[in-house]
C-alpha cells in the first residue's frame, strides 16, 4: 500500500512538473512573440496600434467622395478613430448606399442644420478680420463643409481634421493657417514618411521623414531650419526614434558653390543654434546622408555618419518631384504628407489618394493628435 502510494505521488509530481514547464514555456513564448511582433510590424501597423490605444475623433469634410466613406468605414471597423462626416446627410447616405458602404457608426453633421452656425461664424469673423466684415457673407463661407469641419476642431468638438481628396492643398491649408496657430515653430510645413529597408543604409529601421514636399515653395535658410526642427519633432512623436537630420543638396560640404548650396549650408548652421541637441549636418548629397560607406568618402567628418533618418529638401521642387518618383517608380511605402507645426492635428490629402491611403492617414492623424495632447510633438 505504501509503495503504491509513493508511485502514485511520484507520477503526480512528474505530471505537475510537466504542466509547470508547459506554463513557463508558453508564457515565455508569448512574451517573446509580442516583442518579436513589435519589431516585425511595419511603421503603419505600429501607428494603427497606437491609434487604437487612445482613439480620437476625426472630422472628414469631403463626405460625398466614396474613398472617404470607405476609409471612414475601415477606420471605425479597425477601431482607430471615431468619425464625423460633414455635409448634406441625404447626399452622403446616397453615395454610401450606391457604393455599398456601411456608415451607420459614423456621426453625420449637416452644416445647414447645425445650431452652432452663428457661433462658428462669429469666431470665423474674429479670426479672419481681413476676409470680410459681413456676417451673412461669413456665414456662407462657414457653411462650406471644408470650413465647417475646421471650426468643429477649433471648438474642440473633434480632435483632428482631414481633407484634400477633392480640394487642392491651397484650398485646404490657406484657411487652416488663418484658423489655427503654429506652435513650437514659426511656420507651417508638411512631413512625409518613407519606409524602405536596404542593407547599405545607415538607418537600419528603414523609416525616413522627408520635408517639405507639399507646402513651402522656396523657403529661405531660416525657414528651412524651422522645417527641419519641426520634422525632427515629428520623428520623435510618431516613432519615438532619435532624429538625425540631413539638409540635402547636390553638393556635399562645399563640393559645389551656388546660392542654393549656400542657403542649405546656412540652414544647417542655423539649426545647430536653435536646436543644439539635435544631430544634424548639411549640405549633403542624398547618398552621403544615408549610406555609411559613401559618407566615409564624401563626408568623413559628418556627425551623421550616413545614418540620417530626417531628410530636408532645399525647396518644394526637389521635395515634390522626389516624393512623386518614390511613389511611382519604386516599391517604397509612403505615408502622408501630414501637416506639422500646428496646434491641432490637420492633414492635407493628395487628390490622387486611395481609400487605403486615407485609412492610413486617419491613423497617422490620430497619433499626431495624441502626441499634441501629451506635448510630444512641437
TORNUTOR-358337 format. One record per residue (C-alpha): y negated, z, x negated; residue number from 1. Coordinates in steps of 0.02 Angstrom, whole numbers, always signed. Each point is the difference from the previous one (the first is absolute). Layout:
<rs>
+--------+--------+--------+-----+
!     yy !     zz !     xx !   i !
+--------+--------+--------+-----+
!      Y !      Z !      X ! NUM !
...
+--------+--------+--------+-----+
</rs>
This chain:
<rs>
+--------+--------+--------+-----+
!     yy !     zz !     xx !   i !
+--------+--------+--------+-----+
!     +0 !     +0 !     +0 !   1 !
!   -117 !    +44 !   -143 !   2 !
!    +39 !   -160 !    -97 !   3 !
!    -27 !   -104 !   +158 !   4 !
!   -167 !    +84 !    +28 !   5 !
!    -54 !    -33 !   -180 !   6 !
!    +48 !   -183 !    +12 !   7 !
!    -96 !    -15 !   +163 !   8 !
!   -154 !    +83 !    -76 !   9 !
!    +11 !   -113 !   -152 !  10 !
!     +4 !   -154 !   +112 !  11 !
!   -151 !    +63 !    +96 !  12 !
!    -94 !    +30 !   -162 !  13 !
!    +42 !   -175 !    -66 !  14 !
!    -50 !    -79 !   +165 !  15 !
!   -164 !   +100 !     +3 !  16 !
!    -36 !    -50 !   -179 !  17 !
!    +24 !   -184 !    +44 !  18 !
!   -115 !    +17 !   +151 !  19 !
!   -132 !    +85 !   -108 !  20 !
!    +13 !   -140 !   -129 !  21 !
!    -24 !   -130 !   +137 !  22 !
!   -152 !    +94 !    +66 !  23 !
!    -78 !     +7 !   -174 !  24 !
!    +44 !   -183 !    -32 !  25 !
!    -78 !    -66 !   +160 !  26 !
!   -153 !   +112 !    -18 !  27 !
!    -30 !    -65 !   -177 !  28 !
!    +38 !   -178 !    +55 !  29 !
!   -125 !     +6 !   +142 !  30 !
!   -133 !    +77 !   -112 !  31 !
!    +32 !   -132 !   -133 !  32 !
!     +1 !   -139 !   +130 !  33 !
!   -168 !    +54 !    +69 !  34 !
!    -74 !     -2 !   -174 !  35 !
!    +77 !   -170 !    -39 !  36 !
!    -56 !    -71 !   +168 !  37 !
!   -178 !    +54 !    -40 !  38 !
!     +3 !   -105 !   -158 !  39 !
!    +94 !   -145 !    +78 !  40 !
!   -119 !    -13 !   +147 !  41 !
!   -140 !   -124 !    -31 !  42 !
!   -185 !    +35 !    +17 !  43 !
!    -15 !    -45 !   +184 !  44 !
!   +157 !    +97 !    +47 !  45 !
!    -75 !   +156 !    -78 !  46 !
!   -165 !    -36 !    +89 !  47 !
!    +90 !    -13 !   +167 !  48 !
!    +86 !   +167 !    -30 !  49 !
!   -168 !    +79 !    -45 !  50 !
!    -78 !    -71 !   +158 !  51 !
!   +140 !    +74 !   +106 !  52 !
!    -25 !   +172 !    -78 !  53 !
!   -177 !    +18 !    +72 !  54 !
!    -25 !   -130 !   +134 !  55 !
!   -178 !    -58 !    +36 !  56 !
!    -81 !    -99 !   +141 !  57 !
!    -46 !   -179 !    -43 !  58 !
!   -115 !   -114 !   +100 !  59 !
!    +45 !   -185 !    +13 !  60 !
!   -142 !    -97 !    +80 !  61 !
!    +75 !   -176 !     -4 !  62 !
!   +126 !    +46 !   +133 !  63 !
!    +22 !   -172 !    +80 !  64 !
!    +78 !    -67 !   -160 !  65 !
!   +190 !     +5 !     +8 !  66 !
!    +14 !    +46 !   -185 !  67 !
!   -103 !   +156 !    +32 !  68 !
!   +103 !    +48 !   +153 !  69 !
!   +164 !    -28 !    -92 !  70 !
!    -61 !   +107 !   -146 !  71 !
!    -58 !   +135 !   +121 !  72 !
!   +173 !     +4 !    +78 !  73 !
!    +81 !     +9 !   -173 !  74 !
!   -114 !   +143 !    -55 !  75 !
!    +34 !   +101 !   +157 !  76 !
!   +188 !    -27 !    -13 !  77 !
!     -2 !    +46 !   -185 !  78 !
!   -106 !   +155 !    +33 !  79 !
!   -133 !    -46 !   -127 !  80 !
!   -150 !     +9 !   +118 !  81 !
!    -64 !    +28 !   +175 !  82 !
!    -84 !   -160 !    +57 !  83 !
!   -156 !    -34 !   +102 !  84 !
!    -21 !   -180 !    +58 !  85 !
!   -180 !    -46 !    +44 !  86 !
!    -42 !   -138 !   +122 !  87 !
!    +26 !    -63 !   +176 !  88 !
!   +155 !    +88 !    +65 !  89 !
!    +60 !   -145 !   +108 !  90 !
!    -18 !   -126 !   -141 !  91 !
!    +89 !   +114 !   -125 !  92 !
!   +146 !    +29 !   +119 !  93 !
!    +10 !   -186 !    +40 !  94 !
!    +20 !    -46 !   -185 !  95 !
!   +128 !   +139 !    -23 !  96 !
!   +100 !    -61 !   +151 !  97 !
!     -6 !   -182 !    -54 !  98 !
!    +68 !    +47 !   -172 !  99 !
!   +123 !   +133 !    +60 ! 100 !
!    -87 !   +139 !    -98 ! 101 !
!    +16 !   +180 !    +59 ! 102 !
!   -170 !    +86 !    -10 ! 103 !
!    +37 !   +135 !   +129 ! 104 !
!    -20 !   +139 !   -129 ! 105 !
!   -168 !    -63 !    -63 ! 106 !
!   -163 !    +61 !    +76 ! 107 !
!   -111 !   -139 !    +67 ! 108 !
!   -188 !    +29 !     +6 ! 109 !
!   -108 !   -127 !    +92 ! 110 !
!   -182 !    +11 !    -59 ! 111 !
!    -61 !    -67 !   +169 ! 112 !
!    +77 !   +151 !    +87 ! 113 !
!    -44 !   +131 !   -130 ! 114 !
!   -106 !   +149 !    +51 ! 115 !
!    -56 !    +19 !   -181 ! 116 !
!    -89 !   -167 !    -15 ! 117 !
!   -176 !    +75 !    +18 ! 118 !
!    +37 !   +135 !   -128 ! 119 !
!    +70 !   -130 !   -121 ! 120 !
!   -151 !   -112 !    +28 ! 121 !
!   -124 !   +139 !    -39 ! 122 !
!    +92 !    +36 !   -163 ! 123 !
!     +8 !   -185 !    -42 ! 124 !
!   -189 !    -16 !    +24 ! 125 !
!    -27 !   +154 !   -109 ! 126 !
!   +103 !    -76 !   -141 ! 127 !
!    -66 !   -179 !    +20 ! 128 !
!   -187 !    +19 !    +23 ! 129 !
!    -35 !   -170 !    -78 ! 130 !
!   +124 !    -93 !   +112 ! 131 !
!    -81 !    +28 !   +170 ! 132 !
!   -101 !   +129 !    +95 ! 133 !
!    +54 !    -59 !   +172 ! 134 !
!   +132 !   +113 !    +79 ! 135 !
!    +79 !   -134 !   +110 ! 136 !
!    +10 !   -122 !   -145 ! 137 !
!    +82 !   +133 !   -108 ! 138 !
!   +119 !    +41 !   +141 ! 139 !
!    +62 !   -181 !     +4 ! 140 !
!    +35 !    +13 !   -187 ! 141 !
!    +96 !   +163 !    +19 ! 142 !
!   +104 !    -72 !   +144 ! 143 !
!    +77 !   -121 !   -125 ! 144 !
!   +173 !    +74 !    -37 ! 145 !
!    -33 !    -23 !   -186 ! 146 !
!   -151 !   +117 !     +4 ! 147 !
!    +66 !   +113 !   +137 ! 148 !
!   +155 !    +38 !   -105 ! 149 !
!   -109 !    +48 !   -148 ! 150 !
!   -101 !   +116 !   +111 ! 151 !
!   +160 !    +87 !    +54 ! 152 !
!    +35 !    +41 !   -182 ! 153 !
!   -183 !    +50 !    -28 ! 154 !
!    +17 !   +125 !   +143 ! 155 !
!   +167 !    +60 !    -73 ! 156 !
!    +99 !    -55 !   +152 ! 157 !
!   +113 !    -90 !   -123 ! 158 !
!    +35 !    +21 !   -186 ! 159 !
!     +2 !   -180 !    -60 ! 160 !
!    -46 !   -177 !    +46 ! 161 !
!    +75 !   -171 !    -39 ! 162 !
!    -70 !   -173 !    +38 ! 163 !
!    -13 !   -172 !    -78 ! 164 !
!   +147 !    -96 !    +76 ! 165 !
!   -121 !   -104 !   +104 ! 166 !
!   -166 !    +45 !    -85 ! 167 !
!    -70 !    -42 !   -171 ! 168 !
!    -26 !   +132 !   -134 ! 169 !
!   -188 !    -15 !    +28 ! 170 !
!    +20 !    +32 !   +188 ! 171 !
!   +104 !   +155 !    -33 ! 172 !
!    -85 !    +77 !   -150 ! 173 !
!   -184 !    -31 !    +37 ! 174 !
!     -1 !   +118 !   +150 ! 175 !
!   +118 !   +117 !    -92 ! 176 !
!   -128 !    +24 !   -139 ! 177 !
!   -135 !    +41 !   +128 ! 178 !
!   +105 !   +125 !    +97 ! 179 !
!    +92 !    +93 !   -139 ! 180 !
!    -61 !    +84 !   -159 ! 181 !
!    +72 !    -28 !   -172 ! 182 !
!    +65 !   +155 !    -88 ! 183 !
!    +42 !    +28 !   -182 ! 184 !
!    -73 !   -169 !    -45 ! 185 !
!   -158 !    -99 !    +26 ! 186 !
!    +80 !   -158 !    +69 ! 187 !
!   +137 !    -54 !   +118 ! 188 !
!   +142 !   -100 !    -77 ! 189 !
!   +180 !    -49 !    +34 ! 190 !
!   +165 !    +29 !    -87 ! 191 !
!   +162 !    -97 !    +10 ! 192 !
!   +169 !    +66 !    -56 ! 193 !
!   +123 !   -111 !    -94 ! 194 !
!   +181 !    +51 !    -25 ! 195 !
!    +93 !    -96 !   -136 ! 196 !
!   +112 !    +69 !   -136 ! 197 !
!    +28 !    -87 !   -166 ! 198 !
!    +85 !    +61 !   -158 ! 199 !
!   -151 !    -50 !   -106 ! 200 !
!   -127 !   +100 !   +101 ! 201 !
!    -62 !   +166 !    -66 ! 202 !
!    -19 !    +63 !   +179 ! 203 !
!   +184 !    +30 !    +36 ! 204 !
!    -15 !    +40 !   +185 ! 205 !
!    -71 !   -175 !    +26 ! 206 !
!   -139 !    +53 !   +119 ! 207 !
!   -174 !    -68 !    -37 ! 208 !
!   -167 !    +29 !    +87 ! 209 !
!   -116 !   -151 !    -10 ! 210 !
!   -184 !     -9 !    +49 ! 211 !
!   -111 !    -74 !    +66 ! 212 !
!    +81 !   -151 !    +82 ! 213 !
!    -89 !     -3 !   +167 ! 214 !
!   -175 !    +71 !     +8 ! 215 !
!   -117 !     +9 !   -151 ! 216 !
!    -39 !   -177 !    -56 ! 217 !
!    -93 !    +23 !   -164 ! 218 !
!     -7 !   +186 !    -43 ! 219 !
!   -108 !    +51 !   -148 ! 220 !
!    +68 !   +117 !   -132 ! 221 !
!    -56 !   +156 !    +93 ! 222 !
!    +86 !    -58 !   +160 ! 223 !
!   +155 !    -50 !    -98 ! 224 !
!    +14 !   +175 !    -71 ! 225 !
!    -17 !    +74 !   +176 ! 226 !
!   +137 !   -116 !    +63 ! 227 !
!   +112 !    +55 !   -142 ! 228 !
!    -31 !   +183 !    +37 ! 229 !
!    +40 !    -24 !   +185 ! 230 !
!   +158 !    -98 !    -41 ! 231 !
!    +59 !   +136 !   -117 ! 232 !
!    -24 !   +125 !   +142 ! 233 !
!   +101 !   -113 !   +115 ! 234 !
!   +139 !     -7 !   -129 ! 235 !
!    +11 !   +190 !     +0 ! 236 !
!    -15 !    +13 !   +189 ! 237 !
!   +132 !   -128 !    +46 ! 238 !
!   +133 !    +28 !   -133 ! 239 !
!    -46 !   +158 !    -95 ! 240 !
!     +5 !    -98 !   -163 ! 241 !
!   -122 !    +27 !   -144 ! 242 !
!   -115 !   -152 !     +0 ! 243 !
!    -16 !   -104 !   -158 ! 244 !
!   -146 !   -119 !    +25 ! 245 !
!    -21 !   -171 !    -79 ! 246 !
!   -157 !   -105 !    +20 ! 247 !
!    +65 !   -179 !     -4 ! 248 !
!    -78 !   -151 !    -82 ! 249 !
!    +48 !   -160 !    -93 ! 250 !
!    -51 !    +94 !   -158 ! 251 !
!    +75 !   +151 !    -87 ! 252 !
!   -115 !   +119 !    -93 ! 253 !
!   -129 !   -132 !    -44 ! 254 !
!   +116 !   -146 !    -39 ! 255 !
!   -126 !   -103 !   +100 ! 256 !
!   -180 !    +38 !    +44 ! 257 !
!    -84 !    -53 !   +162 ! 258 !
!   -107 !    +86 !   +132 ! 259 !
!   +159 !    +30 !   +100 ! 260 !
!    +96 !    +82 !   -143 ! 261 !
!   -151 !   +106 !    -46 ! 262 !
!    -13 !    +59 !   +181 ! 263 !
!   +183 !    +51 !     +2 ! 264 !
!    -15 !    +92 !   -166 ! 265 !
!   -155 !    +93 !    +64 ! 266 !
!    +94 !    +46 !   +159 ! 267 !
!   +140 !    +75 !   -105 ! 268 !
!   -127 !   +103 !    -97 ! 269 !
!    -85 !    +55 !   +160 ! 270 !
!   +165 !    +61 !    +75 ! 271 !
!    +29 !   +109 !   -153 ! 272 !
!   -167 !    +85 !    +35 ! 273 !
!    +24 !    +29 !   +186 ! 274 !
!   +187 !    +38 !     -9 ! 275 !
!    +37 !    +60 !   -178 ! 276 !
!   +172 !    +68 !    +45 ! 277 !
!    +65 !   -170 !    +53 ! 278 !
!   +104 !   -103 !   -122 ! 279 !
!    -91 !   -167 !     +0 ! 280 !
!    -45 !   -148 !   -108 ! 281 !
!    -80 !   -171 !     +3 ! 282 !
!    -29 !   -139 !    -16 ! 283 !
!   +184 !    -51 !     -4 ! 284 !
!   +102 !   -154 !    +39 ! 285 !
!   +134 !    +29 !   +131 ! 286 !
!   +147 !     -5 !   -122 ! 287 !
!    -85 !   +122 !   -119 ! 288 !
!    -29 !   +118 !   +147 ! 289 !
!   +178 !     +7 !    +67 ! 290 !
!   +118 !    -48 !   -143 ! 291 !
!    +21 !   +122 !   -146 ! 292 !
!    +62 !   -132 !   -122 ! 293 !
!   -152 !   -110 !    +32 ! 294 !
!   -116 !   +150 !     -5 ! 295 !
!    +63 !    +42 !   -175 ! 296 !
!    -59 !   -172 !    -59 ! 297 !
!   -160 !    -24 !   +101 ! 298 !
!    -62 !   +178 !    +30 ! 299 !
!    +90 !   +119 !   -121 ! 300 !
!   -131 !   +136 !    +24 ! 301 !
!     -3 !     -7 !   +190 ! 302 !
!    +36 !   +169 !    +83 ! 303 !
!    +95 !    -95 !   +135 ! 304 !
!   +133 !    -65 !   -120 ! 305 !
!    +47 !   -136 !   +124 ! 306 !
!    +38 !   +126 !   +138 ! 307 !
!   -141 !    -35 !   +123 ! 308 !
!    +36 !    +24 !   +185 ! 309 !
!   -178 !    -25 !    +65 ! 310 !
!    -69 !   -175 !    -29 ! 311 !
!   -184 !    -36 !    +29 ! 312 !
!    -54 !   -181 !    +18 ! 313 !
!   -173 !    -54 !    -62 ! 314 !
!    -47 !    -81 !   +167 ! 315 !
!    +70 !    -53 !   +168 ! 316 !
!    +40 !   -175 !    -63 ! 317 !
!   +123 !    +68 !   -127 ! 318 !
!    +65 !   +133 !   +119 ! 319 !
!    +25 !   -104 !   +156 ! 320 !
!    +75 !   -150 !    -89 ! 321 !
!   +122 !   +113 !    -93 ! 322 !
!    +45 !    +90 !   +162 ! 323 !
!    +38 !   -166 !    +86 ! 324 !
!   +102 !    -61 !   -148 ! 325 !
!   +102 !   +161 !     +3 ! 326 !
!    +23 !    -21 !   +187 ! 327 !
!    +51 !   -184 !     +3 ! 328 !
!    +78 !    -39 !   -170 ! 329 !
!   +106 !   +153 !    -37 ! 330 !
!   +121 !   +123 !    +76 ! 331 !
!   -109 !   +153 !    -28 ! 332 !
!    -29 !   +121 !   +144 ! 333 !
!   -182 !    +15 !    +52 ! 334 !
!    -78 !   +136 !   +108 ! 335 !
!   -180 !     +5 !    +59 ! 336 !
!   -141 !    -29 !    -29 ! 337 !
!    -55 !   +174 !    +52 ! 338 !
!   -181 !    +57 !     +0 ! 339 !
!    -42 !   +140 !   -120 ! 340 !
!   -151 !   +111 !    -20 ! 341 !
!    -29 !    +34 !   +186 ! 342 !
!     -4 !   +164 !    +93 ! 343 !
!   +134 !    -66 !   +119 ! 344 !
!   +157 !   -106 !    -21 ! 345 !
!    -53 !   -178 !    +46 ! 346 !
!   +102 !   -154 !    -42 ! 347 !
!    -44 !   -184 !     +7 ! 348 !
!   +150 !   -113 !    +30 ! 349 !
!    +23 !   -178 !    -59 ! 350 !
!     -8 !   -126 !   +142 ! 351 !
!   +163 !    -73 !    -69 ! 352 !
!    +90 !   +167 !    +20 ! 353 !
!   +171 !    +17 !    +79 ! 354 !
!    +52 !   +137 !   +121 ! 355 !
!   +103 !    +77 !   -141 ! 356 !
!   -152 !     +0 !   -113 ! 357 !
!   -102 !    +87 !   +136 ! 358 !
!   +138 !   +130 !    +20 ! 359 !
!     -6 !    +36 !   -187 ! 360 !
!   -189 !    +10 !     +9 ! 361 !
!     +8 !   +127 !   +141 ! 362 !
!   +108 !   +113 !   -109 ! 363 !
!   -118 !    -23 !   -149 ! 364 !
!   -151 !    +41 !   +106 ! 365 !
!    +84 !   +156 !    +70 ! 366 !
!    +37 !    +61 !   -176 ! 367 !
!   -180 !    -35 !    -50 ! 368 !
!    -59 !   +101 !   +151 ! 369 !
!   +115 !   +143 !    -55 ! 370 !
!    -70 !     -4 !   -176 ! 371 !
!   -180 !     -5 !    +62 ! 372 !
!    +35 !   +151 !   +109 ! 373 !
!    +68 !    +95 !   -150 ! 374 !
!   -135 !    -64 !   -119 ! 375 !
!   +128 !    -90 !   -110 ! 376 !
!    -94 !   -167 !     +8 ! 377 !
!   -183 !    -17 !    -50 ! 378 !
+--------+--------+--------+-----+
</rs>
